Amino acid sequence: MTHLNVEFKARCSRPGEVVQRLLDLGARSQGVDVQTDVYYRVPEGRLKLRRGTIENNLIHYRRPDDPEPKESHVSLVPVGDGEALGELLDAALERDVVVTKQRHVLWLDNVKFHVDQVSGLGSFLEVEAIDYDGVRGRDALHAQCWEYLDQLGVRAEDLEARSYSDLLRAPARLRAPEDSPRPE
């Protein structure tokens, strides 16, 4: 399945408050997913195998590394036996980095919210406005992201342009100072 996302990521110093605000706005919680994303080196874009307690997918995406809401072109295939696929990918491709996280997944209509606790990086909010069938269009997706930036009180200095894989490869001085959630 291929689709268009418009998305942003931000450091999140108060993850519990963000989850509560989303619930107050009417979001539906899908639960907390314990995920391991194995990234592989590929010539273009990013390729990862996600194994979780809710989501298990092979995902390839292309997007610019901009802090503000940006388009991401995503191809996603659900996988049943992630372990066997992981062994095949390990045999065929070079592993890049492994990202482990606990992700609270929430939905408001076509917008997916992730409130993440990422090992080695800290807490983050990701917002993905998703157009699965090409009906909504880029402008509507961008408008949704900007609306949630405002409604959730995300400051410009909290926006993060890089993927978790890029952040984990970055020198330690660019990472969050601790691996634990920040106080509420």
DRENLOPA-320666 format. One record per residue (C-alpha): x, y, z; residue number from 1; chain. Coordinates in Angstrom, 3 decimals, always signed. Layout:
! residues N
        xx        yy        zz    k  c
         X         Y         Z  NUM  A
...
//
This chain:
! residues 184
        xx        yy        zz    k  c
    +0.000    +0.000    +0.000    1  A
    +1.383    +3.419    -0.974    2  A
    +0.036    +6.649    +0.448    3  A
    +0.865   +10.284    +1.179    4  A
    +1.516   +11.601    +4.683    5  A
    +2.096   +15.133    +5.792    6  A
    +3.857   +14.876    +9.124    7  A
    +5.926   +16.511   +11.790    8  A
    +7.924   +15.394   +14.813    9  A
    +8.606   +17.392   +17.976   10  A
   +10.389   +16.833   +21.250   11  A
    +7.762   +16.384   +23.924   12  A
    +8.534   +17.345   +27.507   13  A
    +5.049   +16.435   +28.779   14  A
    +3.889   +13.251   +27.030   15  A
    +1.122   +12.479   +29.529   16  A
    -0.405   +15.920   +29.064   17  A
    -0.295   +15.537   +25.269   18  A
    -2.072   +12.165   +25.446   19  A
    -4.738   +13.669   +27.735   20  A
    -5.186   +16.688   +25.425   21  A
    -5.676   +14.349   +22.447   22  A
    -8.224   +12.292   +24.380   23  A
   -10.009   +15.537   +25.331   24  A
   -10.153   +16.412   +21.606   25  A
   -11.893   +13.070   +20.957   26  A
    -8.949   +10.938   +19.867   27  A
    -9.316    +7.167   +19.935   28  A
    -6.433    +5.365   +21.610   29  A
    -5.200    +2.296   +19.761   30  A
    -2.959    +1.432   +22.719   31  A
    +0.749    +1.374   +23.480   32  A
    +2.932    -0.429   +20.952   33  A
    +6.375    -1.673   +22.004   34  A
    +8.317    -1.388   +18.727   35  A
   +11.687    -2.302   +17.314   36  A
   +12.521    -0.677   +13.962   37  A
   +15.490    -2.119   +12.104   38  A
   +16.706    +0.326    +9.441   39  A
   +18.595    -0.943    +6.403   40  A
   +20.950    +0.938    +4.119   41  A
   +19.244    +1.555    +0.782   42  A
   +20.197    +3.800    -2.154   43  A
   +17.181    +6.099    -1.760   44  A
   +14.832    +6.946    +1.103   45  A
   +14.608    +4.890    +4.284   46  A
   +13.694    +1.217    +4.683   47  A
   +12.744    -0.256    +8.033   48  A
   +11.266    -3.445    +9.373   49  A
    +8.938    -2.649   +12.256   50  A
    +8.135    -5.340   +14.767   51  A
    +5.698    -4.386   +17.479   52  A
    +2.864    -5.529   +19.658   53  A
    +0.352    -3.643   +17.442   54  A
    +2.115    -2.860   +14.133   55  A
    +4.308    -5.215   +12.103   56  A
    +5.245    -3.725    +8.738   57  A
    +7.975    -3.350    +6.162   58  A
    +8.085    +0.393    +5.436   59  A
    +9.907    +2.405    +2.789   60  A
    +9.542    +6.175    +2.791   61  A
   +10.949    +9.292    +1.179   62  A
   +10.710   +12.698    +2.780   63  A
   +12.804   +15.820    +3.243   64  A
   +14.458   +16.494    +6.590   65  A
   +12.601   +19.718    +7.381   66  A
   +11.356   +20.589   +10.868   67  A
    +7.935   +21.903    +9.829   68  A
    +5.140   +19.722    +8.392   69  A
    +6.397   +17.962    +5.266   70  A
    +5.257   +15.421    +2.727   71  A
    +6.317   +11.828    +3.142   72  A
    +5.695    +9.238    +0.434   73  A
    +5.171    +5.927    +2.182   74  A
    +5.017    +2.346    +0.937   75  A
    +3.946    -0.072    +3.630   76  A
    +3.418    -3.823    +3.616   77  A
    +2.026    -5.621    +6.669   78  A
    +4.153    -8.633    +7.626   79  A
    +3.102   -11.727    +9.491   80  A
    +6.434   -13.331   +10.283   81  A
    +8.706   -10.363   +10.959   82  A
   +11.441   -12.606   +12.323   83  A
   +11.810   -14.575    +9.075   84  A
   +11.641   -11.389    +6.998   85  A
   +14.266    -9.824    +9.270   86  A
   +16.582   -12.761    +8.659   87  A
   +16.090   -12.419    +4.897   88  A
   +16.727    -8.653    +4.993   89  A
   +19.817    -9.160    +7.182   90  A
   +21.159   -11.619    +4.601   91  A
   +20.471    -9.289    +1.659   92  A
   +21.099    -5.793    +3.047   93  A
   +23.342    -4.006    +5.505   94  A
   +21.725    -3.009    +8.770   95  A
   +21.978    +0.675    +9.550   96  A
   +20.547    +1.311   +13.031   97  A
   +17.970    -0.164   +15.408   98  A
   +15.380    +2.055   +17.096   99  A
   +13.414    +0.796   +20.102  100  A
   +10.488    +2.695   +21.531  101  A
    +7.209    +2.617   +23.355  102  A
    +4.596    +4.328   +21.217  103  A
    +1.135    +5.421   +22.334  104  A
    -0.940    +5.425   +19.125  105  A
    -4.022    +7.657   +18.892  106  A
    -6.326    +8.598   +15.992  107  A
    -8.529   +11.555   +15.117  108  A
   -10.194   +10.793   +11.770  109  A
    -7.321   +10.352    +9.257  110  A
    -4.677   +11.819   +11.583  111  A
    -2.437    +9.432   +13.493  112  A
    -0.638   +10.630   +16.617  113  A
    +2.383    +8.926   +18.172  114  A
    +3.524    +9.852   +21.652  115  A
    +6.881    +8.082   +21.796  116  A
    +9.455    +7.225   +24.417  117  A
   +12.538    +6.381   +22.319  118  A
   +15.459    +4.539   +23.902  119  A
   +18.505    +6.810   +23.935  120  A
   +16.580    +9.881   +22.738  121  A
   +13.709   +10.750   +25.068  122  A
   +10.060   +11.688   +24.449  123  A
    +8.567   +12.830   +21.145  124  A
    +5.253   +13.610   +19.487  125  A
    +4.717   +12.634   +15.853  126  A
    +1.651   +13.700   +13.893  127  A
    +0.807   +12.117   +10.521  128  A
    -2.084   +13.412    +8.430  129  A
    -2.683   +10.506    +6.040  130  A
    -4.290   +10.387    +2.588  131  A
    -4.761    +6.707    +1.771  132  A
    -6.824    +7.179    -1.384  133  A
    -5.742   +10.547    -2.851  134  A
    -9.051   +12.214    -1.984  135  A
    -7.986   +14.663    +0.747  136  A
    -5.016   +16.210    -1.048  137  A
    -1.780   +17.837    +0.085  138  A
    -3.261   +21.176    +1.127  139  A
    -5.809   +19.586    +3.474  140  A
    -3.114   +17.386    +5.057  141  A
    -0.814   +20.370    +5.594  142  A
    -3.703   +22.327    +7.141  143  A
    -4.410   +19.466    +9.559  144  A
    -0.777   +19.354   +10.705  145  A
    -0.622   +23.101   +11.253  146  A
    -3.917   +22.939   +13.176  147  A
    -2.551   +20.262   +15.534  148  A
    +0.738   +22.106   +15.957  149  A
    -1.346   +24.951   +17.346  150  A
    -3.860   +22.867   +19.344  151  A
    -1.126   +20.840   +21.038  152  A
    +1.029   +23.877   +21.800  153  A
    +4.070   +22.692   +19.846  154  A
    +6.749   +25.388   +19.794  155  A
    +8.968   +25.961   +16.754  156  A
   +12.087   +25.143   +18.800  157  A
   +10.634   +21.706   +19.676  158  A
   +10.245   +20.624   +16.029  159  A
   +12.686   +17.933   +14.926  160  A
   +13.665   +17.492   +11.274  161  A
   +15.555   +14.216   +11.594  162  A
   +14.318   +10.650   +11.854  163  A
   +15.005    +8.628   +14.989  164  A
   +17.585    +6.666   +13.012  165  A
   +19.434    +9.886   +12.124  166  A
   +19.267   +11.104   +15.717  167  A
   +20.715    +7.844   +17.026  168  A
   +23.605    +8.114   +14.561  169  A
   +24.243   +11.744   +15.621  170  A
   +26.973   +12.623   +18.116  171  A
   +25.823   +12.289   +21.726  172  A
   +25.745   +16.079   +22.231  173  A
   +22.826   +16.343   +19.767  174  A
   +20.679   +13.762   +21.588  175  A
   +18.362   +14.173   +24.561  176  A
   +20.312   +14.352   +27.820  177  A
   +18.619   +11.272   +29.251  178  A
   +16.817    +8.145   +28.171  179  A
   +13.918    +8.599   +30.592  180  A
   +10.693   +10.537   +30.156  181  A
   +10.826   +14.157   +31.154  182  A
    +8.718   +15.198   +34.138  183  A
    +5.061   +15.969   +33.547  184  A
//
